Amino acid sequence: MGIETGTIVPCEQHGLPCERRVAFEGFETGKRFLACPLKEGQNCGSIQWVDPEWPPTMQNALLKLWKMYQDSKSDRRKDNLESSLTIHHLTEEKNKLEDNYDKLVEDVHELLNAQEDRMLDFRYLQSKSAEERNAEVTNSVVSDMKTEMEKKEAEIFKLQGKYEVLMNLTKAQGTVIRNLKFNHLKEKEVLSADMRNLQFQVVELTVSVEKLTQENLKLKQDAELTQSQEKLTQENLQLKDHIGDMKKGHDKLIQENLQLKDHMGDLKKGHDKLTKDRAQLKLQIANLLKAEEKNKQKMKGIQAILDE
């Protein structure tokens, strides 16, 4: 997993800047997350995912890839175990054969030494028999020595056969070990190639997911923009209706203003007429007061005449 740089997010427990990592296991492969920067033992285990959940198809594909990888790894582990057991058995057999070979070599050396001793004894007996024994004793000893030597030669022949078998087994074991090593290296290369292919497929899936995520974000933005446009269109229609209502109200207000102006004109005319009538009434009242004053003077004159 790699480390990215970006906005610093503190760890919940320690308050240290979290490390940005990328998951590489299971159906979470390729997802970025924030993790505690401390090592095991001090790590609080807090994880904050940066990327959203992969789609179900993506998760299923990742699980299948990891299952294929685990199955391949398990099969190679079984093959390696069987190869190790085979090598172990061959090694034990080789050790046994080497022990037998060493024992056979010791026996051969002992036989050769015994043969040399018997040859010396034979020569000694031959020289002694020439002096002390007759020809029959010498022939009997020679016959016994020849029989013994033939037995030893037969044993030596058997030992040589076993030695050849041991050498053939050793060569076969070396061939098997070389083949196992070659197969192991070949399987290791195949496993490495499978791992590289898996990593490449994971990278491709990650790129595809990022592309799909960007497309989804773009679609969401387009959907939000469409919703905003629809809302704006609806608001424009409502605004147009409101403007129509306002226009109707304005026309009605203008009409009412005109009616009010007409009414004000009528009121003004009535006021002017009332003012004029009031002025005339004042003149009439003044005339009446003057007439009353004159009548009072006349009454006073009549009263004065009556008093005389």
Sequence and secondary structure as in RCSB ss.txt:
>XXXX:A:sequence
MGIETGTIVPCEQHGLPCERRVAFEGFETGKRFLACPLKEGQNCGSIQWVDPEWPPTMQNALLKLWKMYQDSKSD
RRKDNLESSLTIHHLTEEKNKLEDNYDKLVEDVHELLNAQEDRMLDFRYLQSKSAEERNAEVTNSVVSDMKTEME
KKEAEIFKLQGKYEVLMNLTKAQGTVIRNLKFNHLKEKEVLSADMRNLQFQVVELTVSVEKLTQENLKLKQDAEL
TQSQEKLTQENLQLKDHIGDMKKGHDKLIQENLQLKDHMGDLKKGHDKLTKDRAQLKLQIANLLKAEEKNKQKMK
GIQAILDE
>XXXX:A:secstr
   B  S  B TTT  B EEEE  SGGGTT EEEE  S TTT    EEE S    HHHHHHHHHHHHHHHHHHHH
HHHHHHHHHHHHHHHHHHHHHHHHHHHHHHHHHHHHHHHHHHHHHHHHHHHHHHHHTS HHHHHHHHHHHHHHHH
HHHHHHHHHHHHHHHHHHHHHHHHHHHHHHHHHHHHHHHHHHHHHHHHHHHHHHHHHHHHHHHHHHHHHHHHHHH
HHHHHHHHHHHHHHHHHHHHHHHHHHHHHHHHHHHHHHHHHHHHHHHHHHHHHHHHHHHHHHHHHHHHHHHHHHH
HHHHHHH 
